Amino acid sequence: MLALDGPYVIGPVVALMVTGLLALLLHRALRRQEAAAAARPSISSRPDDYGLLVPVASCRDRVDADLVREHLATAGIRSTLTTGVDGRIRVLVFADALDRARRLVG
């Protein structure tokens, strides 16, 4: 008995057609994503660009930076630390709290 005759052929043919259709749809979707990624603006890679954060103090070591950060926290100002390319620790705050933070830090 040959497997190419009768209803036994319909299942594999439908499966191959669905697989081909899915492969075509996937190919088109990935091609659109690549085009959208190329049109997006590039992210800045400058070492002094901290996005929404602004440096408020620059300290020699981690202990001094932690003291500044604790002082800001007692005033209710959120802050974080980062290390600059020169090796100094920078205390960063959001731009809307910059004036208050500078008055506290001095």
N, C-alpha and C positions, 0 to 999 in steps of 0.2 A: 504494500500500500504506500503510495507516494504522498508526502506531506504537503505538496504544492497544490493539491486539489481540495476543493470543499471548504468548509468553514474554518479549517485549521490555519489558513493563510491570513485570515482577516485580522486576528489578534496581533501577530508580529508586525504586520504592515501598519496598523493603526499606531502601535507603539513607536515605530520608527518615524512616522509622520509627526507625532506629538513631540518626540525628542528633537527632531529637526526644527520644528516651529519654536520650541523653547530655546534652542541654541541661537536661532536668528534673533529672537527678542532680546536675549541676554547680550548678544553682540551689539545690537543697536543701542541698548541702554548704557553699556559701558563706554561706547563711543561718545554718547552725549555727555557723560560725566567727565571724560577727558577734555572735551571742548569747553565745558563750564569751568573746569579747573584752570585751564589756560587763560580764560577771560578774567578770572579773579585777580584783584591786586595782590601783589606780593607782600609778605609780612616783613616788617623792618627787622634787620639783624644788627642794628647799631647796639653797641654794648651799653650805651647810656640811655637807652629807651626802655622805660619801665611801664609803658602803657598808661593806665589810669593812675598809677602811683607816682609820687614826686619825692625826691630825696629831701629830707629836712635836716639831717645831720650826717656827718662823716666822722667815724671814730677809728682810733688806731687798733683796738682789739675788741674782742667779743664781749668782755666784761663791761667796758664803757658803753657799748651799744645796748647791752641788756639793761643797764641803768637808765639810759635815755628812754628805752622802750617802756620800762616799768613806770617811769615818770609820766609818759604820755598816757599809759593805760589808766593811771589814777585819775586823770582828767577826762577819761571816757573817749580817748582818741585811739582808734585802731591803727596798728603799725606792724611792719614786718621788716626783716633784715635781708640784706643781700651783700655779696662781696663784689666790689668793683674790680676793674682790670688792674688797678694799681695796688690791690691787696687790702685796701681799707674797707671797713664794714660801713655800709650805708643804712640809715634808718629811713624807711619809706612810709609815707602816709598818703591818703587820698587827697586830691587837689582841693576839695571843699573844706578840709580841715587844716590846710597848710598854714594859714595865718595864725590860727590858735596854737598850732604845734610850734611854729617859729617863736611865738611869744613865750611859750613855756620852756623851750630849749635854750633860747637866748642866742 
